[in-house]
C-alpha cells in the first residue's frame, strides 16, 4: 500500500503498523455489487458532519450515526472515515475502482485492511496490485504559525514582512501553542490553540470557536474529512465534537 493511503487511513485514531502483505487463508465475502440502500440510521442532524462517525469501545472501533446509534459494531483495530481512497479510484483493476468512492471506509481487521460499506459489510480486501497512483493537488496554506518571545501567533505569508510591526500579524503572538488544521477553506482555517495548559479552537480573526476546555485536540484530518475535532478531557479517552460543540 502506498505511503499516502496508510497516512490517510490511520491518522484518525491510533497509530498502527503498515499493512502486511500476507493474506490469511480465511475466505472473505465476494466483491459486492449491491447498491447501498437508503438507511434511516444515516439521516443527518448536521449536514456538514459525516453521517457515520468512528467510535471506540473496549479497545475496538466501529461507527455510530449522528444520533449516537451503533450502525457498525466495534470489531476493528482501526477505522477511517467514509471517504475517497485515491489509490483505488486510480486502480489499474477496473473492477475495484468503485471501492475508492466515499460510500466506503477503510478498516483494519485481523491484521488485514478492508473497505466496508455503510451496512458494515467487508466488501474489498486491499491488495498491493490493485493500488494506483494518487494525483494530488498541492495547495499551500495562506497562514502559518509564528513564534516570537516563546509565544505563538499567526501570520499571513502574503502580507507579513516585519515582526517588529504589530499590524503585520494576523494574530499577535499570545498563545502557548498554535497549529493550523488542514481544511478546504484556506482563507478561514480552523486553528488548534493552547493557553494555560488547555486546548481550544480559534479562527484567523482570533474568535474562539471551541472554548479552552480540553487537555488535548488531535492534529489530524478529521476536520477536513468530516468537519469534526477529536478531543479529550483526560488525555486518554478521545471523542469527536463539531464546531457547535456537540459531542459524538
Buried (B, 14 or more C-beta within 10 A) or exposed (E): BBEBBBEBBBBBBEEBEEBEEEEEEEEBEEEBEEEBEEEEBBEEEBEEBBBBBBBBEEEBBBBBBBEEEBBBEBBBBBBBBBBBBBBBBBBEEEEBBBBBBEBBBBBBBEEBBBBBBBBBBBBBBBBEEBBBEBEEEEEEEBBBBBEBEEBBBBBBEEEBEEBEEEEBBBBBBBBBEBBBBBBEEEEEBBBBBBBEEBBBBBBBEBEEBBEBEBBBBBBBBBBBBBBBBBBBEEEEEBBBBBBEEEEB
